[in-house]
Amino acid sequence: MAVQRKRTRRAKYINLYSPFLMRETKHELIGEPIESEKGRHQWARCTRSRHSQLINLDIIEAEQDNKNKAIVELSREDEKKYNPQDEYSIGDVIYHSVWEDVGIIKAKEVLSTGGRAIVVQFEKIGEKKLIENLTTKK
């Protein structure tokens, strides 16, 4: 008598906006995708609030592709060399010497530690978060 093993599926996670927590959180994709005339849908459960929502996988994958392949046209005359101690504005063009890449600042965020970060879309490496206005305490 052969014992049939239960097929285990490695969990897949995705970052989505959680309407319950009103911010982007990590969600686990549960079940199998459902095919319909409007595309592929699947349930996603928030790892923090445990609330589930039905998502359209086709739309999310298209947004991810657009986000990763964003074309950034920069005017290099205005570029500033990135320094974590400096303060920047949205729309500023910066050059990161370690990555040897130029990017434009898309957004600014406040970190949980009270520090500040900038979201930069680079030409070669895509979107990255960098520290801004870093002060050292003595």
C-alpha positions, 0 to 999 in steps of 0.5 A: 500500500503506497502512502500518498504524500500531500503536495505542499506549495511554497507560499508566495508573498506580494506587497499590496495595499491593505484597506483595513490597515490603510497602508501597504503590507505583505500578503500571502497568496492563498489557493489557486488562481481563478480564471475568468473573462476579466483575468486571473484572480486569486485570494491574498491574505494580509500577514498582519491583519489576516484579512483577505481580498480578491486580487487581479493577478494580471493587473498586478503583474502589468503594474510590476512590469511597468514599475521595473521597466520605467524609463527615466529621462534625466537632465544631467546638468542638474544632477547632485551627488548623493550624500545621506546627510543632504536633504533632497526634494521630489524631482531632484536628479541625483548621482549615486557613486557606488552604483554609478547610476543616475536617478530621479527622486519620486517620493519621500517617506518617514521611517519608523525610527523617525528618520527620513528616506527618499524613493529614487528611480534609477536608470540602470538598477530601478527603484531604490530607497535611500536615507536622507538628512542623516544626522549623527548623535554625539 
